[in-house]
Every structure is written in structure tokens, then in C-alpha cells.
Amino acid sequence: MKKKKRILWFIIFFIFGSIFIKQSIIMYRLNKQYKQYSKQLEKTKLINAQLKDKLNEAKSEDHVEKLAREKLGLVKPGEILFIDKNRKR
């Protein structure tokens, strides 16, 4: 009878031990994924903030005026446009 109890306890211990080990492995993998996704989220938030700053800059009148002058060669009324033909682009 004692031998059967020992075998039963061994089987119970083995089952719970294997369940605990499997769950520990799963938790380790989930924690690792969580850390990776957290890092990725922080990088994405940083990129998003930088893009918002660029968008706000692009919407500013000063930026639009700068682009109009540099890219399109536009001038304000009363100004004279000088083009340096010796300047390399």
C-alpha cells in the first residue's frame, strides 16, 4: 500500500512539476515578447513625435515662404530676384 502511495505521489509531483515548468517557459517567452513590443512602441512613439514636429513645421508660413522662394523662385511684391549664374546647384 505504501508503495502505491509513493508512486501516486510521484506521479502527482511529476505532473505538477511539468505543468509548472511549461508555464514558466511560456511566461519567459511572453515577458521577452512584451519587452520587445515595448521597445518597438517607444521607437514608434518617438518617430511619431518627430513626424508631428515636421508636419507642424511644414504647415508654418515661414516654411512655406522659404520653399516658395527656394524651389519656385517666387518673390514678394516690390522685391527684385537676382540669379547668380556662377553658383553651383
N, C-alpha and C positions, 0 to 999 in steps of 0.2 A: 504494500500500500504506500509506504514512504517513497518507494522508487517511482511510482506513478505520479505522486505529488511533485516530486523533484522534476520529472520530465514535463509535467504540466506547467510548472513554474518557469522552467527553462524555455518552453515554447512561448509562454506569455511574455516573458522578458525579451526573448528574441524578436517577437512581433512588434512590441512597443519600441524596442531599440531600433529596429529597421525603419519603423514609421518616423521616429524622431530624427534619424539620420537623413532620410529622404526629405523631410520638412526643412531641416537645417540647410541642405543643399539648395532647395527651392528658395528659401529666404535669402541665402547668399547671392544667388543669381538675380533675384528681384531687387535687392539692395544695390547690386552692381549696375543693373539697368536704370534704376532710379537716379543714381549718381550721374550716369552718362546723359540721361534725359535732362537732368537739372543743369548740367554744364551747357548742353545744347540750347536749352531755354534761355540761359543767361546770355549766351552769344547772340541768339536771335533777338533778344530784347535790346542788346547794345546796337546791333545793326539797325533795328527798327528806329531807335532813338536817333542814330546818325542820319538815317533816311528822312526822318521828320525834320531834322535841322536843315538838311539840304533842300527839302521841299519848301520850308518857310523862307529860306534864303532865295530860292528861285522865284518865289512869289513877291519878293520885295521890289519896290520901284527902282531902287538903286541898281539891283542886279539886272533887271530888265533893261534899264537905260544903258548899263555897261555893255550888255550883249548887243543891243541895237547899234551902239557906236562901233564896237569892235568887229562884229560879224557882218553887219549890214551897211556900215559906213554912214549911218544917219547922223544928222546934226540938228541942233536946236535952231529955231528961227533967229537970224542975226549972226550966227556963227559961220566961220569960213573953214572948210575942210581942206587941210593940207595933206598931200600924199607924198611920202618920201619914197621915190622910186629906187633908191640905192639900198633901202632897208630890206634885209632878207626876211622872208616869212617863215 
